[in-house]
Amino acid sequence: MMQSQITAEPKLFIGMDIHKKSWSVHMRTDLCDHKGFSMPADAGKLVDYVNNHFSTHQVSLTYEAGCCGFSAARYFLNLGWQVKVVNASDVPRSDKQNYQKTDKLDSRNLCKQLQQDQLTGIFIPTEHQEQLRSLLRQRNQVVKQLRVVKSQIKGLLLFHGIKVPDEFDNPNWSKYFLQWLADIQWSYITGAACLKSKMRILDVLNAEYLQTSNELRAYCRKHHNKDYYLLKSIPGIGGLLASAIIAELGDIRRFNKESEFANYIGLVPAIHQSSETDNKRGLTPRCKALLRSYLIEAAWVAIRMDPEVQAYYRKHVIRDTKSAIVKVAHKMCRRILSVIKTETPYQISYSLNKK
């Protein structure tokens, strides 16, 4: 008697809704639904369960990106599992699910969509890149805290009727302004104590700002030397922005097209088109917000440094002043991808000045 053989490898699909203390898990095979359950936030226990019940299955797993990061994804990838981390906004949902939402239902829906191959995963960074990116974002948090403290100091002076001299009333805090703040004569010691407290906080934040900036640049110079100096060759990109690009994007060579690269950063318009109506609603909200803002700032510098960029800006500023600088930033994206892909430093062309 001839025995039939299974030619297709059995498959297991796992959808998870992960949180700090617990995971909601739903499993189904290529043949039928298995079960859903809640478990402690422990990747090892999930692996033990799969090995005990589905040791011969090819495992695919998915969960939504969130506060728990990518450590779980990297753990499962190292086991040979297929892993997709998805943007929550990209998960297909019915209208009913907008009104009935639980962790159990979310994990079941993720599992179903994974089996039907309806999910598009986002890039999963390495642990090295993720920690480098954390340093960049820590620096940005320090910058925000610095702005808050400076605003509080000026607010304190305004509240107590102390006028800041015109030469110091600007965003740049020079050492002379700081000395002027230290020399203010208060009517009571409590007012002086309040200002000194804020100044001590300012000193600590300034030191942290310098320390994190130096550490970020030094690390990229040492461990990403080639890409760091290739990026710095582009007008408008200094050491900090070169480090930010490396920290936020990791290996830029994974992008195949300039449009794909610009779209990932968010330097593309949000468009709503219906019938004969075609409305552009500014820049897309889906972006690398920190990197996008850095590139737009760098575009203003590039206009001053590069004659070709200056001519490009003049050409477009006549039509739309607001979008012209974004077009320059988009052009810088093309240059970034080009110098990294070709591994050739950018050369400024001064031929426009000879006309």
Secondary structure in CASP SS format (residue, H / E / C, confidence):
PFRMAT SS
TARGET T0000
AUTHOR 0000-0000-0000
METHOD secondary structure of the structure
MODEL  1
M C 1.00
M C 1.00
Q C 1.00
S C 1.00
Q C 1.00
I C 1.00
T C 1.00
A C 1.00
E C 1.00
P C 1.00
K E 1.00
L E 1.00
F E 1.00
I E 1.00
G E 1.00
M E 1.00
D E 1.00
I E 1.00
H C 1.00
K C 1.00
K C 1.00
S E 1.00
W E 1.00
S E 1.00
V E 1.00
H E 1.00
M E 1.00
R E 1.00
T E 1.00
D C 1.00
L C 1.00
C C 1.00
D E 1.00
H E 1.00
K E 1.00
G E 1.00
F E 1.00
S E 1.00
M E 1.00
P E 1.00
A C 1.00
D C 1.00
A H 1.00
G H 1.00
K H 1.00
L H 1.00
V H 1.00
D H 1.00
Y H 1.00
V H 1.00
N H 1.00
N H 1.00
H H 1.00
F C 1.00
S C 1.00
T C 1.00
H C 1.00
Q E 1.00
V E 1.00
S E 1.00
L E 1.00
T E 1.00
Y E 1.00
E E 1.00
A C 1.00
G C 1.00
C C 1.00
C C 1.00
G C 1.00
F C 1.00
S H 1.00
A H 1.00
A H 1.00
R H 1.00
Y H 1.00
F H 1.00
L H 1.00
N C 1.00
L C 1.00
G C 1.00
W C 1.00
Q E 1.00
V E 1.00
K E 1.00
V E 1.00
V E 1.00
N C 1.00
A H 1.00
S H 1.00
D H 1.00
V C 1.00
P C 1.00
R C 1.00
S C 1.00
D H 1.00
K H 1.00
Q H 1.00
N H 1.00
Y C 1.00
Q C 1.00
K C 1.00
T C 1.00
D H 1.00
K H 1.00
L H 1.00
D H 1.00
S H 1.00
R H 1.00
N H 1.00
L H 1.00
C H 1.00
K H 1.00
Q H 1.00
L H 1.00
Q H 1.00
Q C 1.00
D C 1.00
Q C 1.00
L C 1.00
T C 1.00
G E 1.00
I C 1.00
F C 1.00
I C 1.00
P C 1.00
T C 1.00
E H 1.00
H H 1.00
Q H 1.00
E H 1.00
Q H 1.00
L H 1.00
R H 1.00
S H 1.00
L H 1.00
L H 1.00
R H 1.00
Q H 1.00
R H 1.00
N H 1.00
Q H 1.00
V H 1.00
V H 1.00
K H 1.00
Q H 1.00
L H 1.00
R H 1.00
V H 1.00
V H 1.00
K H 1.00
S H 1.00
Q H 1.00
I H 1.00
K H 1.00
G H 1.00
L H 1.00
L H 1.00
L H 1.00
F H 1.00
H C 1.00
G C 1.00
I C 1.00
K C 1.00
V C 1.00
P C 1.00
D H 1.00
E H 1.00
F H 1.00
D C 1.00
N C 1.00
P C 1.00
N C 1.00
W C 1.00
S C 1.00
K H 1.00
Y H 1.00
F H 1.00
L H 1.00
Q H 1.00
W H 1.00
L H 1.00
A H 1.00
D C 1.00
I C 1.00
Q C 1.00
W C 1.00
S C 1.00
Y C 1.00
I H 1.00
T H 1.00
G H 1.00
A H 1.00
A H 1.00
C H 1.00
L H 1.00
K H 1.00
S H 1.00
K H 1.00
M H 1.00
R H 1.00
I H 1.00
L H 1.00
D H 1.00
V H 1.00
L H 1.00
N H 1.00
A H 1.00
E H 1.00
Y H 1.00
L H 1.00
Q H 1.00
T H 1.00
S H 1.00
N H 1.00
E H 1.00
L H 1.00
R H 1.00
A H 1.00
Y H 1.00
C H 1.00
R H 1.00
K H 1.00
H H 1.00
H C 1.00
N H 1.00
K H 1.00
D H 1.00
Y H 1.00
Y H 1.00
L H 1.00
L H 1.00
K H 1.00
S C 1.00
I C 1.00
P C 1.00
G C 1.00
I C 1.00
G C 1.00
G H 1.00
L H 1.00
L H 1.00
A H 1.00
S H 1.00
A H 1.00
I H 1.00
I H 1.00
A H 1.00
E H 1.00
L H 1.00
G C 1.00
D C 1.00
I H 1.00
R H 1.00
R H 1.00
F C 1.00
N C 1.00
K C 1.00
E H 1.00
S H 1.00
E H 1.00
F H 1.00
A H 1.00
N H 1.00
Y H 1.00
I H 1.00
G C 1.00
L C 1.00
V C 1.00
P E 1.00
A E 1.00
I E 1.00
H E 1.00
Q E 1.00
S E 1.00
S C 1.00
E C 1.00
T E 1.00
D E 1.00
N E 1.00
K E 1.00
R E 1.00
G E 1.00
L E 1.00
T C 1.00
P C 1.00
R C 1.00
C C 1.00
K C 1.00
A H 1.00
L H 1.00
L H 1.00
R H 1.00
S H 1.00
Y H 1.00
L H 1.00
I H 1.00
E H 1.00
A H 1.00
A H 1.00
W H 1.00
V H 1.00
A H 1.00
I H 1.00
R H 1.00
M H 1.00
D C 1.00
P H 1.00
E H 1.00
V H 1.00
Q H 1.00
A H 1.00
Y H 1.00
Y H 1.00
R H 1.00
K H 1.00
H H 1.00
V H 1.00
I C 1.00
R C 1.00
D C 1.00
T H 1.00
K H 1.00
S H 1.00
A H 1.00
I H 1.00
V H 1.00
K H 1.00
V H 1.00
A H 1.00
H H 1.00
K H 1.00
M H 1.00
C H 1.00
R H 1.00
R H 1.00
I H 1.00
L H 1.00
S H 1.00
V H 1.00
I H 1.00
K H 1.00
T H 1.00
E C 1.00
T C 1.00
P C 1.00
Y C 1.00
Q C 1.00
I C 1.00
S C 1.00
Y C 1.00
S H 1.00
L H 1.00
N H 1.00
K H 1.00
K C 1.00
END
